[in-house]
Amino acid sequence: MTVTAEPARVTGRTRRLRAWLLAGSAQAQQHSGPHAQPTAEHKLHPWWRVMCLTGVDYFSTLGYQPGIAALAAGAVSPIATAVLVLVTLAGALPVYRRVAKDSPHGEGSIAMLEHELSWWKGKILVLVLLGFACTDFLITVTLSAADATAHILENPYAPHALEGHRVGVTLVLLTALGAVFLIGFTEAVGIAVVLVALYLGLNAIVVGDALVKIVSQPHLVGDWHALLVREHPDPIALIGFALIVFPKLALGLSGFETGVAVMPLVRGDTADTEDRPTGRIRGTRTLLTTAALIMAVYLITSSLATTLLIPPEAFKAGGEANGRALAYLAHDELGSAFGTVYDLSTIAILWFAGASALAGLLNLVPRYLPRYGMAPTWARSVRPLVLVFTAIGFAVTIFFQASVDKQGGAYATGVLVLITSAALAVTLATARRRGRRRAAGFGVITAVFVYTTIANIIERPDGLIIGSIFIIAIMLVSFSSRALRSFELRVTGVRLDPAAQAWVREAAAAGSLHLVANELDVGDAAEYAEKARKAHDELFLPDDVALLFLEVSVPDSSEFEGELDVRGLDREGYRILCATSTSVPNAIAALLLHLRETTGARPHVYFEWTEGNPILNFLRFLFIGVGEVATVTREVLREAEPDPAQRPFVHVA
């Protein structure tokens, strides 16, 4: 008995573990971070509080941006940063102000491009952009954890036992982050407000003290100017160099996509409706503008302070300012006690930025893939996704050895691809509305971001490599899932118009329902007469049985599911049930089951065999929604109704 009891206990534990892992869907649960989707009763907030929520991602880049800029541009860092600020205010900000207007429900620029491109073109583009979005968010998690590790290890009060264990400490932080999400993590705007206020306040003290020192010691500016002249004697060449290295500083653009994703949390006007959320749009635009202006001031002043006050060798790998330039100034200029407080603030906001990014992944992936039928069943649950993303975060951290500098290229690539796609979406939307001048302006902005993205990829291809890995993985998983789920009903509801309802009731009252599937050709009397003849002669259907013809059109087979609307049309004296769906077989199966439930009769459907190779026909069904209709309809019915005695009849001639 002992031998049989142990497997039973193991099986019970396995069932409980499986139930725990799959409990709750990613779309149903609420998470911290810019991409969390609020429920209808979710508390709304003034725009400035929501700005702090997106700011944990945007503002936290100050923890590593000045150091990366100094390492990439050297003495030219302040000028290159000024170029970044110009691109931010004149490029990214106008683009995302328009995104806020055209996508006010938090879908963001990816949804805008999906709407601009129909059928599979839009779906494939979304999958590609999801690959880069995953790169952006996942590298945010790993880079933030790596930079938090740098602040921990470089603090003078850190235990000596941690020295040389940068990767290990980063993995511990990632594990803790994943554990929090496995337990359950609710969104907390209040925490974000406190963290952002504290972090920006401490940075203001550090930068302000540095600027006072620079003003009081004019030789610092003179020495910097002399270095610029010595390295770049031609002013035009200097500006050209700043433009060339600017793409390496693109991390400072990271907050805009998250800024529009938080829109559903912004409190609008009392007169706002879901169709016209005027107050929400205005508040979000104010949020984006204010965040961009705050970041612009901090980027320029922090770059100037770190470039003039920190020795160049301190920025290099292993240097005390590597990945923590402002923290270096906090310790060096204001003492270890203040520096430790600054480190703790930085670690906290970087950790929360990682939480926001992970929450973004948990909301972004289920938002699109299940709707396309391109996600396994477990992908609807939070915990399996947390485990998958945490494991990938481990791999990325080990691959980059928890280096902030090495991950900067991958992070910038993800950010730039998303911003470029947003600029393209806005350009297309503006051109479609015949705003030629505005479309031309946005086209120029798009060109700037295209150049920046390409330059970043050429200089640091890591981001493209990681993004490509994500894209390939998403494509493989998506289309495998689509194939496996292709035999689901995929119909969320069935509605018949009055004419169709009357014909169905009349046929059911006569004793049976007989539907002849027809692929519409010319729609004349001869076409329907030939179909009826084959049903009577080849399938031995009695002549006195009334027939209803069923025709399904597929306007967009790339969509996975939707409602089925059925209209009754009279053509040449023949009664036609006309429907539109994403797939012919699934629509027919759903209608047959609906008729069985509403009339109590088991309906019959009559098909002709489809000519051609069965494998090619299956691929046509998978991607175009047609193909071997008879066989697939029967299979969908078999999966939906396991009892053969209750299953509708399928006849094939």
N, C-alpha and C positions, 0 to 999 in steps of 0.2 A: 504493500500500500504506500510505503514511503516513496517508492520509485515513481508512482503515478501522481502523487500529491505535489511533488516538486515542480514538474512541468506545469501543473495547473496554477501554482502560485506565480510562476514566471509568466505564464500567459496572462494572468490577471494584472500583474504589474505592467506588462507591455500594453495591455488595453488602457490602463489608467494613464500611462505615459503618453500614449497616442492621443487620448482624449484631451489631456492637458495641452499638448503641443498644438492641436488643431482647434482649441477653444477660441472662439472670437475671430471675426474677420478683420482684415487690415482696414477695411473701409468703415467698419462699425466702431472700432475703438478709436479713442482720441489720444494723441501723443503730443509731446512738447515739440515745438519747432515751427518754422515758417510754413511748412506744407501741411500742417494738421487741418483736417476738414471739419469745420464746426457742424454740430447738429442744429436742427431748427431752433431749439431752445437755448443754444449756446450763448453765453454772455458776450455782448459786444463791448468794444472799448473805444475811447477816443483815439484818433490817429497817432498821437505821440506815444501812447502806451504800446500800440501795435508796432510802431517804429522800433521800439526797444526789442520787440520779439524778433524782428528781422535783423536788428542791429547786433544780436549776439553772433551772427554769422559775419555781417558786413564789417562792423567795428572791430571785431576780434582779429582781423587781418593786420591790425597795427602791431600785434605781437610779433609778426615775422616780416611784414612788408618792408619796413625801412632797411632791415638787414639784407634782404634779398635784393633790394634796389641798389644798395651800396656795393654789394658783391658783383652785381651785373654791370653797373654803369660807372662804378668808381666815383671820381670827383664830379662826374656829369650827372650824378644821381638826382640832385635837386631840379636840374633843367629837364631831365627825362620825366621826373615826377610831375613837373608842371605840364608837360605834354599829356601825361595820363589824366591829369585833372581837366585839361581842355577837352580831351576826348570824352571824359565822363560827363561834363556839363553840356557840351555841344552835341554829343552823339548819343551815348547810352541813355541819358535822362530824357531827351525828347522821345526816343523810341519807346521807352517803357511808360512814359506818360500816355502815349497813344495805346499801348497794350492794355493799360488800365481802363481805358475808355471802351476798347473793343472786346475785352475779355474780363468783364467785371465780377465774375463768379469764381475767380481763382484758378482758372484752367491754364492761364499763362500763354506764352508765345507758341508752345508746341501745339496747343489746340487751335490757335489761329492758322498755323500752317496746314494742319489737318483739314480745316474747313476750306482753305484755298485750293487744295489738291484733292481731287475726288478719287474714288475707287482704290485700287491697290497702291497707286502712287503715293497717296496720302498715308496709308498704313505703313508702307515700307519706310517712308521718310520719318514717321513717328518712331519706328523701331530703331532707326539709326540715331535719331536725336536722344532716345532713351539711353542708348549706349553711352553717349557723351554726358548725358545728365547723371547717369550712374557714376561715370568717371568723376564728374564734378563733386557730387555729394559724398562718394566714398573716399576720395582723396581729402575732402574736407575733414572727414572723420579721422583718417590716419595722420594727416598733416597736423591737425589741431592737437591730437594726442602726442605726436612727436615734439611739437613745440612746447606743449605743457611739460613734457619730460625734460626738455632743455632748461626750462625755468626751474624745475625741481632740482636737477643735478648741479646747476651752476649756482644755486643758492648756498651761501657760506654755512648755513645751519643744516644743510642736507647731510644725512648719515654717510660716512665714508664708504660704507659697504655697498652703496649704490653706484659708486664710480665704475665706469667701464661697462655698465649694464643698461645702456640707452635702449636697446631693442627690448630687453626684458621688462623694463619699467613701462615702455610704451604698450607692450602686449598686456600688461596688468591693467593699464588704464582702459584699453579696448575691451578687456574681459569684464571689467566693472561696468562699462557702458552697456555692453550686451546684457549683463545680468539685470541691470535696472529695467531694461525693456522687456526681459523675460518675465520679471515679476509684475510689471505694469507701471507705466509712467504717464501721468496726466499732465495736460498742458498747464503751464503756470506763467501767465503774462506778468504777474507780480514779481516773480523771481527774475525775469528778464529785465524788468525796469530797474530793480535794485542792482543787478550785475552791470548793466550798461551805465547807469548813473555813477556807480563807484569807479568803474574802469575808465570812463571818459574823464571823470574828475581827477583821478590819479595821473592820467596821461597829461592833463592840462597842467598839473603841477610840475611834472618832469619836463615837458616841452617848454613851459614858461620859464622855469629855472635855467634851462639851456639857452634860451633866447636872451635872457638877461645877461648871462655870461658872455654870449657872443657880442652883444651890444657894448658891454663894458670892456671888452678886449678886441678892439678893431683889427688888430693884427691877424685874428683868426680869419676874418673875411678876406683880408689882403693876401694871406698865405694861400687860401683856397683859390682866389682869383689868379694868383701867380701860377699855381699848379695847372689851372685850366688853360691859361695862355701857353704854358710850356708844352702841355700835351696836345692842345688843339689851337694852334696859333690863328687859324682861319675861322672867323665867327660863323661863316656859312657851313663850313665843315663841322663845326661844333654842333650846330643845330641839326645837321644831317645825322651825326652820330647819335644825338639824343632821340631822333626819330627811329633810327635803326634799333636801338636798345629798348625803346619803349615797349615792344611786345613782351619783353621779359618781366615787365612790371605789371602785367595785366591782372595780377591777383587783386589789385585795388578796385576791380570792377565786379567783384564777386557777389554783391548784395542785391542786384536789381531783379533777377529772376525770382528770388525769394520775396522781394518786396511786393510783387503783384500777386504772388501765391497767397499772401496773408489777407487779401482783400475781404474775404467773407467775415473777418473778425472786426473790420472797421465799422464803427457806428456811423450811420448816415443820417439823413433827415427823416423826420416823422412821415413825410409824404413819399418816401422812397418805396418803390415796388421792385420785385425781382426783375421785371422787364426794364424798368428805368430807375436804377439805383443812383440817382444823381449825386446825392450827398456822399455816398460811399466812394464814388469815383473821385469827387473833389477832395475828400479826405485822403485817399490813397495817393493822389497826385501831390498833395502837400507833404505827405509822408516821404515820398520818393525825393522830392526837391530838398526837403530839410536834411534828410540823411546824406544826400550827395554833397550839399554845402558843408555840413559838419565834417564829412570825410575829406573833402577837398582841403579844408583848413588844416586838419591833422596830418594829411599826407605831405603837404608842402613843408609845414613847420617841422615835422618829425624828420623828414629827409634832410632838411637843412641842418638841423641840430645834430643828427647822428653823423652826417658827412664831415662836419666841421670839428666835432669834438671827439670822435672815436678814431683811434689809429687804424689805418686800412688793414693791417695784418690781423686785427681782432675780429674782422668779419669772416675770415677764411675758415674752412672746416677745422674744427677743434679750437677755434678762437673763442674768447669769452663773450664776444658780441654776436657770434654766429646764431642766427635764429632768435635773438633776443636783444636787439640793439637798444631799445628804449629801457629794458630792464637793466642793461649794462650801465646806462646813464643814471638810472634811479639808484643803483648801488654806489656808483663811483662818485656821484655829485651830492646825493642826499643821505647817504649812509646805509648801512646794512639793515637797520631796523625798518626804515621806510622802504628799502628795496625788497625786503621780505614781504611786507604788506602788498607791494606792487606785484610781486611774484604770485602771491596767493590770489589776488584779483585776476591776474592774467590766466592762471591755471583754471580758475573757476569759469571764466567766460569762454576759454577755449574748450573746456569740457562741455559746457552748455551748447557751444557751437557744434560740437560733434554730435550731441544729442539731437539738435535741430536737424542736422544733415541726415542722420539715421532715420529720424521721423519723416523727413522728406522722401527718402527712398521707400519707406513703408507705405507712404500714401501715393507716391508717383507711380510705382510699378502696378499695383492693383487698379489704379484709375484707368489704365489703358488696356493692359493685356487681357484681363477677363472679358472685357467688352469685345475684344477681337477674337475671343475663344482661344487665346494664345497663352494660357497659363494653366499649369497643373492645378488640380483641386486644392492641394495644400498651400498653393501660393496665395489663396484668399485669407489665410491665417497669419497672424503677426509673428508668432514664435518661430515657426520654421524659417521665415524670411530673416528674422534676427540672427538665427544661427548661420544661415548662408552668408549674410553680409558680414557678420563678425569673422567667419572663417576667411572670407576674401580679404577683409581688413588685415588679418594676421599675415596672409601671403604677401600683400602689398608692403606691409611694414618690414617684413623680413627681406623682401627683394630690395627695397630702398634703404635697408639698414637704419630705419627710423630717422632718416636725414630730411630736414626741412628743405634744404636747398635742392636735393635731388627730386623731391616730390613737387617742387614748384612748377616745373614744366608741364607735368600731367594735370595739375590743378588748373593752370592757366589755359590749357587746351580745352578742357571741359567748359570752363567759364566762357571762353571766347566763342566756341561753337554755339553755345546757347544764345549769347548776345547777337552773334551774326545771324542766327536763324530768326531771332526776334526782329532784327532790322529788316531782313528779307520779308518776313510776314507783314510788317507794317508797310513796307514799300508796295507789296502786291495789293494789300487791302486799300491803300490810298489810291493807287493807280486804277483799281476797279471802280472806285467812286469818282473817277474823272478829275481827281485833284492833281493835275500834271505837275504843277510847280512844286507842290509839297512832295509828290512822289519822287521828283527829281532830287530834292533835298535829301529825302530818306535814302535814295539810291546812292548818293555820295557817301552818306554815313555807312551804308552797307558795304560799299567798296573799301572804306577805311578799315572796317572790322574784318573783311575778307583778307586784306593785306596783313593785318595784325595776326590773324589766325594762321595764315600760311607761313609768315615769318617765324612765329613761335614754334610751329611744327617742324620747320626746317632746322631751327636752332636747337630745339629740344624735342626729339621725336618720341620721347617716352609717353607723352600724353596720347599721341595718335596710336601707339602700340597698345596701350591699356584700353583706350576707347575702342579700338578694333576688336580686342579680345572680348570686351563686353558686348559689342554689336554682334559678333559671331555667336557668342553664347546665347544672347537674346533671340537671335534668328533661329538657331537650332531648337531651343526650347519652345519657342513660339509656334513654329510650324509643326513640330512633333506633337505638341499639345493640340493644335488645330486639327491635325489628322486624327488623333485619338478621340477628340470630342466631336468629330464631325457627325456622328450618328445620334447625337442628342436631339431632342425636339427643337430647341433653339427658338421657340415661339413663346413670348411672354404673355400673350393673350389673343383671343380670337373674337372678332366682331363681324356679324352679318348684317347687312342693310335690310330694310323691310322686305324688298322683293326676294332676296335670297332666303330670308327666314320663311316667307310664305311658301316658296317652292319646296323647301326642305320639309316643312310640316305636311304639305300635301303629299309628297312622296312617301314620307314615313307613315302617314295615315293609310296609304294604300298597301302597306305591309312590308316594304323594304326600300332601302336607299341604294341606288345604282349610279355611280359617277364614272364618267369616261374621261380619262386624262387626255388633254389635247394640247399639242404645241402649236400655237396659233400660226397659221400661214397667211392665207388671204382672207379668211373669215367669211366665206360665202356658203351658200346652202350645200353645194356639192362637197365641200370639205367636211361638214358635219354629217352629211348623209353617208359618206364613205366610212367615217369613224363608227357611226351607228351600225352600218352593215357588217363591219368586221367584228364588232362586239356580239352581234346576233349570230353570225355565221361561224366564226372561228372559236368563239367561247361559249356557243350554244345558249346564249341568253334568250329567253322567250320573247317573241315579238311584241307581246302586250305589256312588257315592262317599260315604264317611263324612265327616260334617261336624263340625267343632268350632266352637262359637260363642265369640266373643271380645267381652267387655264391659270397658270401661275407665271407671272413675269418677275424678273430679277433685275431691279434697277441698280443695285449695288451689292454684289456678292462678297465684297470685302468685309461688310458688317457681319457679325456672327449671329446676333439675335435681334428680335424686334417683334412688334405686334403684327397680327395678321388681319387685315381688313378685307372682307369678301363682299363684292357687289354682284347683284343679280342683273344680267343683261339679256335682252331678247334679240337674237340675231336670226333673221330668216325663219322665225317660228321655233327656233331651238333655244332652250334655256341654258344659259351659260353662267357659271359661278366664276367670276374673275377676281383674282387675288394678286397681291404683290408681296414678295418676301425676299429674304437673303439667300434662300435655297429652295429649289423646287421640291425635292423629296421630303425635306423636313416640314415644309409648309403643308404638303398633302397629308402627311402622317398626323400632324397636329389638327388639321381640319377634320379628318376622319374620327379621331378620338373625341373631338369636341361634339361632333354630330352624334356619336354614340352616347355621350353623357347627356345631351340635351333632348334626344328623341327616344332613347332606350332601345334603338335598333342598331344591330351591327351592320355598318355600311359596307358596300362592295365598291372596289375601285378597279378599273380595267385599263391595262397598259398595252403598248406594243414594245417588243424588244428593241433596244437601241443597237444600231449597227456600229461596228468598229471595235478596236482593241479594248478589252475591259480595263487594262491599266490606264490607258489614256483617258477612257471615260471616267475613271475614278478621279484622275487629276483634274479633269474638267469640272467634276462635281466639287472637288475641294476648293478650287480657285474661282470657278465661274458660277457655281451653284446649279449646274445642269450636268447631264452625263447619263449614266445608267440609272435612270429614275426608278424603274420598277424594283430592281434589286435593293437599292438603297432605301427606298420607302418601306419595303418589307423589313429591313434590318432595323430601321428607326422604330418601327412599330413593335418589333420583337423586344428591343431594349426597353421601350416605354411601357409595354404591357406584357409581363412575363406569363400570364395565363392565356394559353392558346384559345381557350373556350370563350374568352372575352375580347379577343383581338379582332379588329376589322379584317375583312377578306381582301386579298390582293390577287388579281387574276391577270395573267400575261398571255398575249397571243403572239 
